[in-house]
Every structure is written in structure tokens, then in C-alpha cells.
Amino acid sequence: MSIHWAAVSSRTYSGPLGVILETPQSDPEMGSVGAAVVESIDVEPVNAKKRRTLYAKRIKVHPKRTKGAFRSTKWAVMAVTLGVYYISPWIRWDRGAFAPDQAILIDFPARRFYFFYIEIWPQEIYYVTGLLILAAFVLFLITSLVGRVWCGFTCPQTVWTDLFVTVERWIEGDRNARMRLDKAPMSLSKFHKRAIKHLTWMLISLATGGAWVFYFADAPLLFQQIWQFQAPSSAYLFIALFSSTTYLLGGFAREQVCTYMCPWPRIQGALFDEDSLLVSYRGYRGEPRGKHKKGESWDGRGDCVDCKQCVAVCPMGIDIRDGAQLECIHCALCVDACNQVMSKVGRPSYLIAHDTYRNLAAAAVGETAKLRLARPRIILYSALIVVVAGVMLIALITRDDLDLSVLHDRNPLFVTLSDGDIRNGYTLKLLNKQHHERRFVITVEGIQNYALSGVGLGDGTSLDVVVKPDRLRSIRVFLTVPRTYIKGADSLFHFVLIDPVDGSQSLAASTFRGPS
Amino acid sequence: MAFSTNKEIKVASEFEKDPVTGIETTGHEWDGIKELNNPLPRWWLYVLYATIVWSIAYWVAMPAWPTVSSYTKGLLGYSQRERVAADLRQAVESQSMYLDRIATSGLQTILDDPELLEFSLAGGAAAFGDNCAPCHGTGAQGFLGYPNLNDDDWIWGGTLEEIQATLKYGIRADHEDTRFSEMPRFLKDEILTRDQVRAVVAYVMALNDRAHDSGLAETGSIVFAENCAACHGEDAKGSREFGAPNLTNGIWLYGGEEAQIYDMIANSRKGVMPAWEGRLSDETIKQLVIYVHSLGGGQ
């Protein structure tokens, strides 16, 4: 057991995490547990109560405020991502009378996905698949180039946690003030601050959960319905769900989400290589670290003055000087913090910086390693992105706005008519993806002397079919051929669907069955 | 198994430390990969407890445990069966806007209205599968003795009204308006001799341009004119009024082989089409009429 704790200590506590994380070894509970269990572990069942102390309590991280290039970038990214999230459902996009006028809409009841001028039908879900593949490759590329930029800047968990911490800072003050407030006994002023903080968090959460449902219904109408308590119950359910998870994950779980819930940090371990630019402490420059008094010589010592500013600003509660860690989200706030200190003590900035393993290793022995961007994996990811994006673009440009699919009757395969003619039955599905009613003409290619007839559509060598705007129409069609023209039991042919107005057409292959 | 596993548990000091992380392993190893014994955070444990509490609450609130003859119903009284029943009631309600119109519309009106047509075809297909498919087949292709409803050969007529009449009143069914056709048992009841029956068979084969004895067929034509033409017509093209099939078009209810034709004339067979009036609603029968009419043979 003591070894267990030693292990925990080395991981969680060895970094100087500031006041609250000091000297875990002196904790009487932990000490006694460690001593007792070594003796008894071989007879204890694995779920013994004593073992449960293994479950470490979360120690709250109080990130200190910082300023700098990366902090500014984070502000900008936060503004853009939150802006996109909250505003997108309200953008209007005119599609005519037969389709919704919301630019981005996932319309589950009507089985349509609208994204500005793109409209996706259920059978075109591969566009979404392509988009996800594209997103994955872009993520792989960026991660192998510059590390966990996604995690540090754009991930919703990071953005909302950042927002929640900002609110916390506004109301309760910066790191030291918040830690004092945590320790202070409950008072009217503490209660007041806490109440305002949680209320603000809840309002943000409600706005977050509330915005989510607008992507799935007409936003202005749903907004009105929500306030009049006339929205569908599913809307309230999802607002409650996303509001509560936002409140919990942004207000409380925070870095625990990244460390314990998210699989992405683990995957990324396989995406880095020794040439990835990762947020790193340049130990070759910083060590040996130590306090530095003004006017003292810098000879024989490193640039790190051990001020622990990098630790204080870290939202993940780690010490970047311990090296690469699973917990690190590469938000680079430690870079900003350290740069401020370096400029104060008059040393060059970027003691903590985006650097590669290769360069750090080389610098340790006094050399420098060249930055290699054109690595095989970078080239591969880039090529794949180009290919997938190209395929999707071509598919999107050449996407038909009409479509025809054919299902041959399976039972009976063919019907002998009283005059000996053979008739086959088909179910035709006609897709009109335009937002106005269209009249199509159906003909047959590859069979001679045929007669077409459709239920409710008349007969002849071609059929006129009207399909409503943005709809699929399913029709029953019969193809009759005199027995003398039938060659064998199975002949291939095509149904041809033509829009006489714009000349566009769609072909669908099928077979004509007859007696063998 | 549980005990033997327990015995393998080592004391903490026996666990090896992972040299890279400095964290000890659990002693579990898979293909050389060892599991680090990182402790879970405490909240994770609480989440586990919360799920246990949830499951107990679920047992109390929802149907959960089987008993000898029933099951625990749960405080909320939720039942999936009732949910389905409610959904079905709702479905019927949502159909009523179409069903009401079908009830008040004539068959031709339904056929001409794309919306009602689509609804009737879907509803008719479902009703057909439930009620008609056992005899006529799932594709209405028929079997020996059960007519194929896809072709254009109708014994009692293929117009909307005729199909409706057949559906409502049946053939040889227990309905006062039902229709009968009586094919006599010519040999069994000694109306014709064996040779005369053979002659008629030859004549029917000749009518269909199939291999036959022309001398026999000539005799058969006389027998046919005297015994069969009254119902099947002088040209043997049948009569829908009497429910007498057309004998010249190669479509046979009881088979077109020579032996099958002989058997039909000699012994006769009579099928029964049930009367569906009263068993199915008028709206359902109308939908069935539209569906059967749409199978390709409707006139």
C-alpha cells in the first residue's frame, strides 16, 4: 500500500503545485493507511475498505490569470467558437416555400440535414461520414505538427471550462483570493459570492443547453414555444441534459474530464513523434533551477527561477517542468506566464516553448536539431486530407438533384397475360431534390416493343410522373413485352428518368424476367 | 475460480514498478503489456455508487423482477404493451383523415386521388398480407386452385366494382349475395362417357394451339357445343356473368396439363372465396379493391 501511495505521490504531488498541494506525506490519514496495509494485503480481499482510500479525492485547481500571446489567442478562439455555437441556428437561408429557411438545421422528423446551400437526404449520410473522416485527419495532422492544439484551444470542454473559470475570477477574484475564499468559513459575503457564481454558471449552462436544441428545430419558433411551455418534451429534456452536463463539466469536473473521461489524450500519444512541436520546458536552459536575487550572477545556473508561475496558471494542475504528461492539454498558458517572468528577470523569453523532443535532446548535449516538417506522417495525412476533401467536393458538385431506384417484383417474377404477353412489375422510387414540383418522364432503354403502364399514371411507351418538391415518390410500374420479343429468362435493361425542363436524367438498371 | 484468483493476488511489495512512470503495475500482463495501478479519482467511485442507487431506484419505479407467475410492476406503472397499444390507437387516429374520406368516396374517386391512392395501396397491401396471402400468395401470384390476381384473366370480372363484389360477397360463400358457378362432374355423375371427356379435352387443347388428336377434337367440338358452350360460350372464351373461365388464353385455375384438364371435366373442383363483408370494414375492403386492382390486371 505504501508503494501505491508513493506512486501516487510521485505523479500527483511531486510537482510543486503551490500551497494547497504541499506535503501529502504529512497527511496523517494517508500515512497510517500506507503503514497498515503492507502487513495485511495478502489476506485482504481486493475490495477491502482500506483499499478504497486509493480513490484519491480531487484537489481543486485554481488557475492564476496570465497575459500573453497564447492567452490572447485563447480569448479570440473562445469568442469565435462560442459565437458560432450560439448564433449559427439563428442564421436564415431562403430555400423557397417547401423547405425550412434555417441555414443549419438537422430536421429529424423530415429526415433532412440542411447546411446553407447543401441539403442532405438520409441516403446521403456518407457526406457526414466523409466530413468526420476529414475532421479526424485534420486533427491527426495538427496534432502531429503542433501537439494538442485542439485540446488546448478549441475543445468545448476547454472553452467552457475557460469561460467558467473566467466567471469565477470575476466574482471571487484571482487564484489567491479564491483559495482564501475556499478556506474561509461560510459568511454572508462568501455565500453571496458563491451564489452569484453558481447562478451565472447556471445561466451560461442554460444558454448552452438551450442553444443546442435550436439546431434541431426552427429556432425562432422553438424559442417562442419554450417560453410558452409548448415546446416538445424532448426539447426540455435535451435542454436539461446539456445544461446540467455543462454545469457539471465546466464548473466542477473540468480537468478531470480530460484526464479520466476523454480517450483522445491517449490516442494522441500515438500521434506525436520526436519532431512534433509540443509545449515543453527547455531543461537544458532552465536547469539547475533555483531562486534568484536581483543582481546575482547567472553563471553556473539555469534560467528557471523556480517561481512556479507556470504551475500556478496551469488549468490542468501540473508542472510542465516534469516533462510531457498525459494531463497536459498544450494550452501554452505556462509559456505566457514564464515569458512574463523571463522579461522581468532579464533573461531571454521562451524558456517554456513549443519545441521538439529531437531538439531538446540535441540541445542537452549542446547541439541543435533542425525542425522537420515534411515527415512521412505529415505528408500522408496531408495527402489523405486532399484526397478525402477532393472526393467529397466532386461528389457534392456532381450530386444529382433527381434520382431513380428500381425494385423488381420478387413475387411473382413475371405474369403471363391472357394474350400470352409477359408482364413484369417494378416499384420505382423517384427523388426530387429540388424545392419545386417537377414533372418527370420515364422511358425504357434496352427492350423493344414494350408497353409501360403505371398505377394511376396511364400507359404508353413513356410515363409522365409529377413529384412534389423535395420529396420521394414511389410508383408501381408494369412493363409488358410480347412473348415473341422475349429473349431468354432474364434480360437487362434500364429505366430512364428525364426532367424535360432542364434535361437532367437518371438511369437505373433492372432485369426483365420471362419463362425460360 | 474466484478463490484461485484470490490466491494469485500478491502483496503490494511484490508488485514491480514500471521504470518509465515509476508507478507500480497490477501484476496483470497481456502480451508483455502491463497494467499500471493508477488510482481512480474518488468522484469516479461515487459515480459507481450513483449507478447502483439508480438501479435500485429503477427496480422500485419500473417493471423489473420476474416472479413465479408475474413480475414486479414498479411504482410508475409503466408497461411497454400499453405503450404499444397507445401508439397503435394514435396511429389509427392519424389515419382517420384518410379513412373518413375513403368511406365516403367512390372507388374511382379514390383511384384518381393520388393521396388516397397511395394510402389505399399501403393499407391494402397490409390487409392483403393479413387476410388474403394464405390462399392467393404474398405476391397475389395464386396457386393451383387459387387465382393469380396479377394477370388480366378474371373469372368474375376485374373492374373496381366487380372486384369489390367478389371481395364483399365471396364465391360460394355464406353470404346471401354470394355468387355460384357450377362446373358439373361430367364423368363422375355420368353425364359424359370417358371417351366424350377425352374428346372435349382434345378440343380444348386444339383451342389453345397445343398438340392434340384432330379427329378426337372434332368429336369434342360437338360435345363441347352441347354440354359446355352454355356457360363457357360457343367460342370457349368464358362468361364473367356465370363465372365461367376463358378456356382459350393459357391461364388455368386448376392447371393446364392435359391430365389436369381431364380431371377438371371429369370430377370438377370448386373453390370458395370467403365473403369479407362484416369481417373487414368497408374502408379496408375498399383499400383491398384498390390494391388488387393495382396489381396489374385491373380493368
Interface residues (C-beta under 8 A of the other chain):
Chain A: M1 S2 I3 H4 A7 V8 S10 R11 V37 V38 I41 D42 P45 V46 R52 L54 Y55 A56 K57 R58 A253 Q256 Y260 D409 R410 N411 P412 V415 T416 L417 S418 D419 G420 R423 G425 S453 V455 G456 S474 R476 F478
Chain B: N6 I9 K10 V11 A12 S13 F15 K17 T21 G22 I23 E24 N37 N38 P39 L40 P41 R42 W43 W44 L45 L111 D112 P114 L117 E118 L121 G137 T138 G139 Q141 N148 N150 D151 D152 D153 N246 N249 G250 I251 S294 L295 G296 G297
